[in-house]
Amino acid sequence: GDQIWLYPIDPARATRFKYTRRASASKMVGMSENDTLPNMDIMWRQNVKWLFFCTWDRERLLKPDPDNQPYGLLQECSEKYNSYERLHRVYNDPRVLNLDQLDWRP
């Protein structure tokens, strides 16, 4: 299906990153509560290196569970905002670390 792109002009969120860095130049910057995933190639080209990004899981990533609404989600990609191909490409990008790659347990 057709995907909805809320940030078609700024897919790396460069503008948001620039203003956030200006307010806090000595700190690392995270992108919380984003809808579509950032474009990693554009991020690197524009030197927009978010410490982390956290995409909304609701319809941004997963299909709603019709038997468990309003909050239940199926373990299936909704593809409304992020295609399965895009999810796979971003989370398997060598520049992206995922939780399973970190030794975070005590």
C-alpha positions in Angstrom: 0.0 0.0 0.0 0.9 3.6 -0.1 3.0 4.8 2.8 2.4 8.0 4.6 5.5 10.2 5.0 5.2 12.9 7.5 8.7 14.3 6.9 9.3 14.0 3.1 11.4 17.1 3.0 13.7 16.2 5.9 14.0 12.4 6.1 17.1 12.5 8.3 15.4 15.1 10.7 18.4 17.4 10.0 16.5 20.5 11.0 15.3 19.1 14.3 18.9 17.8 15.0 20.4 21.2 14.2 18.1 23.1 16.5 18.5 20.6 19.3 22.3 20.6 19.0 22.2 24.4 19.1 20.3 24.3 22.5 22.6 21.6 23.9 25.9 21.5 22.0 27.8 19.6 24.6 25.3 16.7 24.9 24.4 13.7 22.8 21.1 14.1 21.1 18.3 11.5 20.9 15.2 11.4 18.7 12.3 10.2 20.8 8.8 9.5 19.6 9.4 9.6 15.8 6.9 8.2 13.3 8.8 7.2 10.2 12.3 5.9 10.5 15.1 8.2 9.7 17.0 7.6 6.4 20.5 6.4 7.5 22.2 7.3 4.2 21.0 10.9 4.3 21.8 11.1 8.0 25.4 10.2 7.4 25.7 12.4 4.3 24.4 15.4 6.3 26.3 14.5 9.5 23.1 14.1 11.5 24.0 11.4 14.0 21.3 10.8 16.5 22.4 8.9 19.7 19.1 7.0 19.4 15.8 7.0 17.7 12.6 5.5 19.1 9.8 4.9 16.6 6.2 4.7 17.9 5.1 1.1 17.7 1.4 1.6 17.3 0.3 1.9 13.7 3.8 3.3 12.8 5.3 -0.2 13.0 2.8 -2.9 13.9 -0.7 -3.8 12.9 -3.4 -3.4 15.5 -4.9 -6.6 17.0 -8.6 -6.5 16.2 -9.3 -8.7 19.3 -7.4 -6.5 21.7 -8.1 -2.9 21.0 -7.4 -0.1 21.7 -3.9 -1.2 22.8 -3.1 -4.6 21.4 -0.7 -5.1 18.5 0.0 -8.0 16.2 3.6 -9.0 15.6 3.2 -7.9 11.9 4.5 -4.9 10.1 1.6 -2.5 9.3 3.6 -0.8 6.4 1.4 2.3 6.8 4.4 4.5 7.8 7.4 2.1 7.5 7.6 -0.7 5.0 9.0 -4.1 6.0 11.9 -3.5 3.6 12.6 -0.1 5.3 12.5 -1.6 8.8 14.8 -4.4 7.7 17.2 -2.0 6.0 17.4 0.4 9.0 17.7 -2.1 11.8 20.2 -4.2 9.9 22.3 -1.2 8.9 25.9 -1.6 10.3 25.7 2.0 11.7 22.7 1.1 13.9 23.0 -0.8 17.2 20.1 -2.9 18.4 19.4 -4.0 21.9 20.5 -7.6 21.1 23.9 -6.2 20.2 24.5 -4.6 23.6 25.6 -6.1 26.9 23.0 -4.2 29.0 22.1 -6.7 31.6 23.9 -6.6 35.0 
